[in-house]
């Protein structure tokens, strides 16, 4: 259980980094950015499809982190 909670915490941090990076105009060819996007897109994309259009405001990282916190509290 500790291992799963640790993985969820690390994944939450990766999502936070992705959200912060999206505020600037990063180089899309950066290998680290590609890795972060490849790791977080499988979770963020379904959440984006479920959320209504917010006029350019992406709150999917916030929703994903809330889900992670709920999962961590259940563990």
C-alpha positions in Angstrom: 0.0 0.0 0.0 2.8 2.4 0.8 4.3 1.7 -2.7 1.0 2.5 -4.4 0.6 5.7 -2.4 4.1 6.8 -3.2 3.5 6.2 -6.9 0.3 8.2 -6.8 2.1 11.0 -5.0 4.9 11.1 -7.6 2.3 11.0 -10.4 0.5 14.0 -8.8 3.8 15.9 -8.8 4.3 15.1 -12.5 0.9 16.4 -13.3 1.7 19.6 -11.3 4.9 20.0 -13.3 3.0 19.5 -16.6 0.5 22.2 -15.6 3.2 24.7 -14.7 5.1 24.0 -17.9 1.9 24.6 -19.9 1.8 28.2 -18.6 5.0 29.0 -20.5 5.7 28.3 -24.2 7.9 25.2 -24.0 9.8 23.7 -26.9 7.6 20.8 -28.1 10.7 18.9 -29.2 12.2 18.7 -25.7 12.6 15.0 -24.8 11.7 15.7 -21.1 8.5 17.5 -22.1 7.6 14.6 -24.4 8.1 12.1 -21.6 5.9 14.2 -19.2 3.2 14.4 -21.8 3.4 10.7 -22.6 3.0 9.9 -19.0 0.2 12.3 -18.1 -1.9 12.2 -21.3 -3.5 8.9 -20.7 -5.1 10.3 -17.5 -5.7 13.9 -18.6 -7.2 13.3 -22.0 -10.3 11.4 -20.7 -10.8 14.0 -18.1 -10.7 16.8 -20.7 -13.3 15.0 -22.8 -15.7 14.8 -19.8 -15.3 18.5 -18.7 -17.2 21.2 -20.5 -15.3 23.7 -22.7 -14.0 26.4 -20.3 -12.8 28.8 -23.0 -9.1 27.9 -23.1 -8.9 27.2 -19.4 -7.7 23.6 -18.7 -8.7 22.4 -15.3 -8.1 18.7 -16.0 -4.8 18.7 -14.0 -6.7 20.0 -11.0 -9.4 17.3 -11.4 -6.7 14.6 -11.8 -5.0 15.7 -8.7 -8.2 15.7 -6.7 -8.9 12.2 -7.9 -5.4 11.2 -6.9 -5.9 12.7 -3.4 -9.2 10.7 -3.1 -7.5 7.5 -4.1 -4.6 8.1 -1.7 -7.1 8.7 1.2 -8.8 5.4 0.3 -5.6 3.5 0.4 
